[in-house]
Amino acid sequence: MKDFDTDRFRYDGDKSLKLKKAPTKVDDLYEDNAHYEAQLRQQAAEIDKWQELMYAQNRCGLLTIFQALDAAGKDGTIQNVFTGTNPTGVQVYSFKRPTDQELDHDFLWRTWRELPARGNIGIFNRSYYEEVLVTKVHPEILTQNQRLPEKLTDDLDKLFKHRYEAIRNMEIFLHRNGFPTIKFYLNVSKKEQADRLIARIEDPEKNWKFEEGDVKEREFWDDYQDAYETCINETATGKAPWYVIPADDKKNMRLLVGRVIIDELKKLQITNPEPDEVRFKALQKLIPVIKGQ
C-alpha cells in the first residue's frame, strides 16, 4: 500500500505553512492507470457509504472548500472524488464574481445561503476565501467596487485582520452546530500551471476553459503565493483545518483529497440510527398488505 499519510499536508494552527517549501508533487500513489481507477472507485464507494449514514442519522453535515490558482484542477477533483456519491446528499456550489445583489451585503452573506443541510456534504468551488485572496492581490476591488465605507478601506491591514477573524468565527460557529469544515488548497507549480494553460489553448475543445485574464493573473504569482500562505496560517484551526495538497499530478491529488474526506467523515462518529422496536413491529404488519396488493 502506498503512503496515504495525509497528516503531513494538514494545517490546523499547530505549525506554520511555508508555501515555497510545500510540495507540488509526491511519489505516485498508484501503480498504473487501472490501479488508480480502482482506488478512486473504492474511495467513492466509501464516501457514499459514510454520506448515507450521515443522511440517515441527520445530525451533522460536512462543508468542503476547494481553493486554488487557475488550472490547478478544482473542477476535475470535485467531479472525480464525488462520482458515485448519491447526488441527493451532495450540494455543490461554484462561486463567481459577486453580483450586485451580493455586493449589497457583507462578504460572507452569499456563502451562508449555500451551506449544506444536515446529512449532506457541501462542496464550495471557491468560497468566501476569495475575499482575502483576490482582494488582497487586487486591493482596488475593495476600494472601488465593494461599496465599503471609506473608513474601512483606509487601513487594509486592519480590514484583512478583521476578515480573517470573521472567517475563523464563522467556521467555529458552524462546527459547534454540527457542520465541520475541511479546506483544500490544491498546490500547483507555476510550470505545471503554464503547461495546462497552454494545453487549453492548443486544444480547440478545451478553449472554453481558457480565459485571457488567466495570463494576466500569472504576473501576480508571487502575490497570490503570499496571500494564500497568510490566509492559511490565519484561518487554520483544529475545527476547520487546511490541507495543502500537491496538485502537479491530478491522479495523486484526487486520491489524497478522497482519503482526507474519508478520514474526516470517520471522525464525525456517524452511526446508524438506533432501531425503533415499536415501529419495527408495526411495519411487519404491512408485509402481508403489500403482498396482497
Secondary structure, DSSP 8 states (H G I E B T S, - for coil): -----GGGGEESSSS---GGGS-S----S-SSHHHHHHHHHHHHHHHHHHHHHHHHHTS--EEEEEEESTTS-HHHHHHHHSTTS-GGGEEEEE--S--HHHHTS-TTHHHHTT---TT-EEEEES-GGGGGTHHHH-THIIIIIS---HHHHS-HHHHHHHHHHHHHHHHHHHHHTT--EEEEEEE--HHHHHHHHHHHHH-GGGGGG--HHHHHHHTTHHHHHHHHHHHHHHH--SSS-EEEEE-SSHHHHHHHHHHHHHHHHHTT--------HHHHHHHHTHHHHHHH-
